[in-house]
């Protein structure tokens, strides 16, 4: 009879009925469906209680028994060795125990099979301790808590000579190592990228899921059960709104419409970055955010050339209120310099930052972002946050000033400086001057 493997990159075996070993593992239909889709390199983002660790451990055990290469080596890697032991060791032993002649090494967290195959459990917190090994297959569990170099510098080379496979599993915790491999997997046709949300799989009873959602913090629920890379950022102002944009398909390919003018909103840096958003106001009240640009150490003439080099037909240009301030060196304001270069700015009103943040919140549900041209700006909106004081157990009332600030400030000026006015059936736009 033919004994089917758990995934397509491991061989199926022709054996006599007497030689069939029942390990006791019964994959759920969705687990079997996932396993059938796996490629040599795969990233599996799953909600809590999907059963990803049990499934992954059985893939390793299955591989160690089926691999035709001499002395097969398979590995399970968790963020810490003690995590690997607590999470996966008992499962690994449970499903390996029915194999005649199998041996367990408790000290080394290692399973040795009679064919010479081996499954070992490791911690990813000490990458150098993994150097020098070879592998035929590896599972990374909770990748979000590991340094990315464990994969790139240590494990990827260990798979090369025997063309081993790798499976990354986990739940998002912001944009980190898991996000990096996920993003790569989506773009590389040789990789497999699968995301399974609790609201879609049906594994957790709907009433139980609804109860969990009521009891958990919204960001925590989005992270743990809806696999959001954005909602779980601690103190993020727009985390939930950006998660909604991802889920609703509003972060996608957004083409430029040559019939509609492109409005720009600027954050003008003196000694640091200048950020510019490019937005089209669509009929019906939505906004197509078609482009974003950011640079530092450049004069206004550089940014004027950037605008000129783009194919857009421009509408209004919105700048912060301090563009009127005269510079000591020239005696001219940047408003005057911009005008001499051919750009006439309208001034966003000088209002409190929190009011501007609320302005962004009010328009984000109507925004569609081009995921490629606006990638840096999207990340900035997603990660813009308040500082958290661990000793006081409370958030600061003001945002952290970091790499996200310039893009968000420019978007804030658009949110408070751009207004729509309706005349009959037509929608016109204007900017509000201070």
C-alpha positions as CSV (number, residue, x, y, z in Angstrom):
1,X,0.0,0.0,0.0
2,X,1.0,3.6,-0.5
3,X,1.3,5.6,2.8
4,X,0.6,9.3,2.1
5,X,3.0,11.8,3.5
6,X,1.8,14.8,5.5
7,X,3.0,17.3,2.8
8,X,4.0,17.2,-0.8
9,X,7.7,17.8,-0.4
10,X,8.2,14.6,1.5
11,X,8.0,11.2,-0.3
12,X,5.1,8.8,-0.1
13,X,6.1,5.3,0.8
14,X,5.2,1.9,-0.7
15,X,5.0,-0.5,2.3
16,X,3.2,-3.6,3.4
17,X,0.2,-3.3,5.6
18,X,2.2,-4.9,8.4
19,X,4.8,-2.1,8.3
20,X,2.3,0.8,8.6
21,X,2.8,2.7,11.8
22,X,-0.2,4.7,13.2
23,X,1.2,7.6,15.2
24,X,-2.2,8.7,16.3
25,X,-2.1,12.1,14.5
26,X,-5.3,12.9,12.6
27,X,-4.9,16.3,10.8
28,X,-8.0,18.4,10.6
29,X,-9.4,18.9,7.1
30,X,-8.0,22.4,7.0
31,X,-4.6,21.3,8.3
32,X,-4.5,18.7,5.5
33,X,-5.5,21.4,3.0
34,X,-2.7,23.6,4.2
35,X,-0.1,20.9,4.1
36,X,-1.1,20.1,0.5
37,X,-0.2,23.7,-0.4
38,X,3.2,23.9,1.3
39,X,6.3,24.5,-0.8
40,X,9.9,24.1,0.1
41,X,9.7,27.4,1.9
42,X,6.4,28.4,3.5
43,X,5.0,30.9,5.9
44,X,1.9,30.0,7.8
45,X,0.2,32.8,9.9
46,X,-2.5,31.3,12.1
47,X,-4.8,32.4,14.8
48,X,-4.5,31.0,18.3
49,X,-5.7,27.4,18.8
50,X,-5.4,26.5,15.1
51,X,-3.2,23.6,16.0
52,X,-0.1,24.8,14.1
53,X,2.5,23.5,16.6
54,X,1.0,19.9,16.7
55,X,0.8,19.9,12.9
56,X,4.4,21.2,12.5
57,X,5.8,18.6,15.0
58,X,4.2,15.8,13.0
59,X,5.7,17.2,9.8
60,X,9.1,17.0,11.4
61,X,8.5,13.4,12.7
62,X,7.1,12.4,9.4
63,X,10.1,13.8,7.5
64,X,12.7,12.2,9.8
65,X,11.1,8.7,9.1
66,X,10.7,9.2,5.3
67,X,13.9,11.1,4.3
68,X,16.0,8.9,2.0
69,X,19.2,10.8,2.6
70,X,21.7,9.4,5.2
71,X,21.3,10.5,8.8
72,X,18.3,12.8,8.3
73,X,18.3,15.9,10.5
74,X,15.1,17.9,11.3
75,X,14.7,20.8,13.8
76,X,12.1,22.7,15.7
77,X,13.2,26.2,16.7
78,X,11.3,28.3,19.3
79,X,12.5,31.7,20.6
80,X,13.9,30.0,23.7
81,X,14.9,26.5,24.3
82,X,12.7,26.3,27.4
83,X,9.8,27.4,25.2
84,X,10.6,24.7,22.7
85,X,10.5,22.2,25.6
86,X,7.3,23.6,27.1
87,X,5.4,24.0,23.8
88,X,6.5,21.1,21.6
89,X,8.5,18.4,23.4
90,X,5.5,16.5,24.8
91,X,3.7,16.6,21.4
92,X,6.9,15.4,19.6
93,X,7.3,12.4,22.0
94,X,3.6,11.6,22.0
95,X,3.4,11.1,18.2
96,X,6.8,9.5,17.9
97,X,6.3,7.0,20.7
98,X,4.4,4.4,18.5
99,X,7.5,4.0,16.3
100,X,9.4,0.8,17.3
101,X,12.9,1.4,18.3
102,X,12.6,5.2,18.8
103,X,14.7,6.8,21.5
104,X,14.2,10.0,23.5
105,X,17.0,12.1,24.8
106,X,15.5,14.3,27.5
107,X,18.6,16.3,28.2
108,X,19.2,17.2,24.5
109,X,15.5,17.4,23.6
110,X,16.2,15.0,20.8
111,X,14.3,12.1,19.1
112,X,16.4,9.4,17.4
113,X,14.6,7.1,14.9
114,X,15.8,3.6,14.0
115,X,16.5,4.7,10.4
116,X,19.1,7.2,11.7
117,X,16.7,10.2,11.4
118,X,16.7,12.8,14.2
119,X,14.4,15.6,15.3
120,X,15.9,18.1,17.7
121,X,14.5,21.1,19.6
122,X,16.4,24.3,19.8
123,X,16.1,27.9,21.0
124,X,16.6,30.8,18.6
125,X,18.0,33.2,21.2
126,X,21.5,32.0,20.6
127,X,22.0,31.8,16.9
128,X,25.7,31.0,17.1
129,X,24.9,27.7,18.9
130,X,23.2,26.5,15.8
131,X,26.1,27.1,13.4
132,X,27.7,24.0,11.9
133,X,24.6,21.8,11.7
134,X,23.0,20.5,8.5
135,X,19.2,20.2,8.2
136,X,16.7,18.4,5.9
137,X,13.8,20.3,7.4
138,X,13.1,23.0,10.0
139,X,10.1,24.6,11.7
140,X,10.4,28.1,13.2
141,X,7.6,28.6,15.8
142,X,6.7,32.1,17.0
143,X,9.1,33.7,14.5
144,X,8.0,37.2,15.6
145,X,10.1,36.8,18.8
146,X,13.3,35.8,17.0
147,X,16.1,37.8,15.3
148,X,15.8,37.5,11.6
149,X,19.5,36.6,11.3
150,X,18.8,33.2,12.8
151,X,17.2,32.4,9.4
152,X,19.4,34.3,7.0
153,X,22.8,33.7,8.6
154,X,22.5,30.3,10.2
155,X,19.6,28.1,9.1
156,X,19.3,29.0,5.4
157,X,22.9,27.9,4.8
158,X,22.3,24.7,6.8
159,X,19.6,23.7,4.3
160,X,21.5,24.3,1.1
161,X,23.6,21.2,0.4
162,X,20.7,18.8,1.0
163,X,18.0,21.2,-0.3
164,X,16.0,21.0,2.9
165,X,12.7,22.7,3.6
166,X,11.6,25.4,6.1
167,X,8.2,26.2,7.6
168,X,7.7,29.5,9.5
169,X,4.6,29.5,11.8
170,X,3.4,32.1,14.2
171,X,1.0,34.9,15.2
172,X,1.9,38.5,14.3
173,X,3.4,40.9,16.9
174,X,3.9,44.0,14.8
175,X,6.4,44.2,11.9
176,X,9.5,42.1,12.7
177,X,11.1,38.9,11.6
178,X,7.8,37.1,10.9
179,X,6.6,40.1,8.9
180,X,9.8,40.1,6.9
181,X,9.5,36.4,5.8
182,X,5.8,36.8,5.3
183,X,6.3,39.8,3.0
184,X,9.0,37.9,1.1
185,X,6.8,34.8,0.7
186,X,4.0,36.9,-0.8
187,X,6.4,38.2,-3.5
188,X,8.4,35.1,-4.2
189,X,6.7,32.5,-6.4
190,X,8.9,29.8,-5.0
191,X,7.5,30.4,-1.5
192,X,4.0,29.7,0.0
193,X,2.2,32.3,2.1
194,X,-0.9,31.3,4.0
195,X,-2.9,33.4,6.5
196,X,-5.7,31.8,8.5
197,X,-8.0,34.1,10.6
198,X,-10.3,32.8,13.3
199,X,-13.2,34.5,11.7
200,X,-12.6,32.5,8.5
201,X,-11.6,29.0,9.6
202,X,-14.6,28.0,11.8
203,X,-12.3,26.1,14.2
204,X,-13.4,28.1,17.2
205,X,-17.1,28.1,18.0
206,X,-18.6,31.5,16.8
207,X,-20.2,32.1,20.2
208,X,-16.9,31.5,22.0
209,X,-15.1,33.7,19.5
210,X,-17.6,36.5,20.1
211,X,-17.1,36.2,23.8
212,X,-13.3,36.4,23.5
213,X,-13.7,39.5,21.3
214,X,-15.8,41.2,23.9
215,X,-13.4,40.4,26.7
216,X,-10.1,41.2,25.0
217,X,-8.5,44.5,24.1
218,X,-9.3,45.2,20.4
219,X,-5.7,45.3,19.4
220,X,-4.9,42.1,21.2
221,X,-7.8,40.4,19.6
222,X,-6.8,41.6,16.1
223,X,-3.3,40.2,16.7
224,X,-4.1,36.9,18.3
225,X,-7.2,35.8,16.4
226,X,-7.3,37.9,13.2
227,X,-3.6,37.8,12.4
228,X,-3.1,41.5,12.1
229,X,0.5,42.8,11.8
230,X,-0.7,46.3,12.5
231,X,-3.3,46.4,15.2
232,X,-1.1,45.1,18.0
233,X,1.4,47.9,18.1
234,X,1.3,49.1,21.7
235,X,0.0,52.7,21.8
236,X,-0.5,52.9,18.0
237,X,-2.9,55.8,17.1
238,X,-4.1,54.3,13.9
239,X,-3.4,50.6,14.3
240,X,-7.0,49.4,14.1
241,X,-7.8,51.7,11.2
242,X,-4.8,50.6,9.2
243,X,-5.7,46.9,10.0
244,X,-9.2,47.7,8.7
245,X,-7.7,49.1,5.5
246,X,-5.6,46.0,5.0
247,X,-8.6,43.7,5.6
248,X,-10.9,45.7,3.4
249,X,-8.5,45.6,0.5
250,X,-7.9,49.4,0.6
251,X,-4.1,48.9,0.6
252,X,-3.6,47.7,-3.0
253,X,-2.7,48.9,-6.5
254,X,-4.3,52.4,-6.8
255,X,-3.8,53.8,-10.3
256,X,-3.5,57.5,-11.0
257,X,-6.6,59.0,-12.6
258,X,-5.4,61.7,-15.1
259,X,-8.8,63.4,-15.1
260,X,-8.7,64.2,-11.4
261,X,-6.1,66.6,-9.9
262,X,-3.5,65.4,-7.4
263,X,-3.3,67.4,-4.2
264,X,-0.1,67.3,-2.1
265,X,0.4,67.7,1.6
266,X,3.8,68.5,3.0
267,X,5.8,68.3,6.2
268,X,8.8,70.6,5.6
269,X,11.8,69.7,7.6
270,X,14.5,72.2,8.4
271,X,17.4,69.9,9.3
272,X,15.6,66.5,8.9
273,X,13.2,64.9,6.6
274,X,10.6,66.4,4.3
275,X,7.5,64.3,3.6
276,X,4.9,64.7,0.8
277,X,1.7,62.8,0.2
278,X,-0.1,62.8,-3.2
279,X,-3.8,62.4,-2.9
280,X,-6.8,62.5,-5.3
281,X,-10.3,63.3,-4.0
282,X,-12.7,60.9,-5.7
283,X,-16.4,61.4,-6.4
284,X,-18.4,60.1,-3.5
285,X,-16.0,61.3,-0.8
286,X,-13.2,58.7,-1.0
287,X,-9.5,59.5,-1.3
288,X,-7.0,57.8,-3.6
289,X,-3.6,58.1,-2.0
290,X,-1.5,57.5,-5.1
291,X,2.0,58.3,-4.0
292,X,4.4,59.3,-1.2
293,X,7.9,60.8,-1.2
294,X,10.3,61.5,1.6
295,X,13.9,62.7,1.7
296,X,16.3,64.7,3.9
297,X,19.0,67.2,3.5
298,X,17.5,68.7,0.3
299,X,16.3,72.2,-0.5
300,X,12.9,73.1,-1.8
301,X,14.2,73.1,-5.4
302,X,14.8,69.3,-5.1
303,X,11.2,68.7,-4.1
304,X,9.9,70.9,-6.8
305,X,11.8,68.8,-9.3
306,X,10.4,65.6,-7.8
307,X,6.9,67.0,-8.4
308,X,7.8,68.1,-12.0
309,X,9.2,64.6,-12.8
310,X,6.0,62.9,-11.8
311,X,3.1,62.6,-14.4
312,X,0.5,64.2,-12.2
313,X,-1.8,67.1,-12.9
314,X,-1.7,69.1,-9.6
315,X,-4.4,70.7,-7.6
316,X,-3.6,72.4,-4.3
317,X,-0.4,72.1,-2.2
318,X,-0.9,72.1,1.6
319,X,1.9,73.2,3.9
320,X,2.2,73.6,7.7
321,X,1.7,77.0,9.3
322,X,5.4,77.5,10.1
323,X,6.2,77.8,6.4
324,X,5.7,81.5,6.9
325,X,8.6,81.8,9.3
326,X,11.5,83.7,7.8
327,X,14.9,82.1,7.8
328,X,17.8,84.0,9.4
329,X,20.2,83.3,6.6
330,X,18.1,84.6,3.7
331,X,15.4,86.7,5.4
332,X,12.9,84.9,3.3
333,X,10.2,82.5,4.3
334,X,10.0,79.1,2.7
335,X,6.5,80.2,1.5
336,X,8.2,82.9,-0.5
337,X,11.0,80.6,-1.8
338,X,8.4,78.0,-2.9
339,X,6.4,80.7,-4.7
340,X,9.5,81.8,-6.5
341,X,9.9,78.1,-7.6
342,X,6.4,78.0,-9.0
343,X,4.5,76.4,-6.1
344,X,1.8,78.3,-4.3
345,X,1.0,76.7,-0.9
346,X,-2.2,76.9,1.0
347,X,-1.6,76.9,4.8
348,X,-3.1,74.2,7.0
349,X,-4.7,75.6,10.2
350,X,-2.5,75.7,13.3
351,X,-4.5,73.5,15.6
352,X,-3.5,71.1,18.5
353,X,-1.8,67.8,17.5
354,X,-4.6,65.8,19.0
355,X,-7.1,67.5,16.9
356,X,-5.0,66.7,13.8
357,X,-4.8,63.1,14.9
358,X,-8.6,63.0,15.2
359,X,-8.7,64.5,11.7
360,X,-6.6,61.6,10.3
361,X,-8.9,59.1,12.1
362,X,-11.9,60.7,10.4
363,X,-10.6,60.3,6.9
364,X,-8.7,57.0,7.0
365,X,-11.8,54.9,6.5
366,X,-12.3,56.7,3.2
367,X,-8.7,56.3,2.0
368,X,-7.3,53.9,-0.5
369,X,-3.5,53.6,-0.5
370,X,-1.2,52.4,-3.3
371,X,0.7,49.7,-1.5
372,X,3.9,50.1,-3.5
373,X,4.4,53.8,-4.0
374,X,3.1,54.6,-0.5
375,X,4.8,51.7,1.4
376,X,7.0,54.0,3.6
377,X,4.0,56.2,4.4
378,X,1.7,53.3,5.2
379,X,4.3,51.9,7.6
380,X,4.6,55.3,9.3
381,X,0.8,55.6,9.8
382,X,0.7,52.1,11.1
383,X,3.5,52.6,13.7
384,X,2.8,56.1,14.8
385,X,2.3,55.8,18.6
386,X,2.3,57.2,22.1
387,X,5.1,56.3,24.4
388,X,4.3,53.9,27.3
389,X,5.7,54.6,30.7
390,X,6.2,51.1,32.2
391,X,6.7,52.5,35.8
392,X,3.5,54.5,35.7
393,X,1.6,52.0,33.6
394,X,0.2,54.7,31.4
395,X,0.7,56.2,27.9
396,X,2.1,59.6,27.4
397,X,-0.5,62.2,26.1
398,X,1.8,63.1,23.2
399,X,3.1,61.0,20.3
400,X,6.7,59.7,20.1
401,X,8.8,61.8,17.7
402,X,10.6,59.2,15.5
403,X,10.9,58.1,11.9
404,X,7.1,57.9,11.6
405,X,6.5,61.6,12.5
406,X,7.2,63.3,9.2
407,X,4.8,61.2,7.1
408,X,2.1,61.4,9.8
409,X,2.5,65.2,10.2
410,X,2.1,65.7,6.4
411,X,-1.0,63.5,6.4
412,X,-2.3,65.4,9.4
413,X,-1.9,68.7,7.4
414,X,-3.9,67.1,4.6
415,X,-6.6,65.9,7.0
416,X,-7.1,69.3,8.6
417,X,-6.3,71.5,5.6
418,X,-8.2,69.9,2.9
419,X,-12.0,70.5,2.7
420,X,-14.7,69.5,0.3
421,X,-17.5,71.7,-0.7
422,X,-20.5,70.6,-2.7
423,X,-22.3,72.7,-5.3
424,X,-25.3,70.9,-6.8
425,X,-24.3,67.5,-8.0
426,X,-20.6,68.5,-8.3
427,X,-17.9,68.1,-5.6
428,X,-15.3,70.8,-5.5
429,X,-12.3,71.0,-3.3
430,X,-10.5,73.8,-1.5
431,X,-7.9,74.2,1.1
432,X,-8.6,76.2,4.3
433,X,-6.1,79.0,4.9
434,X,-5.2,80.0,8.4
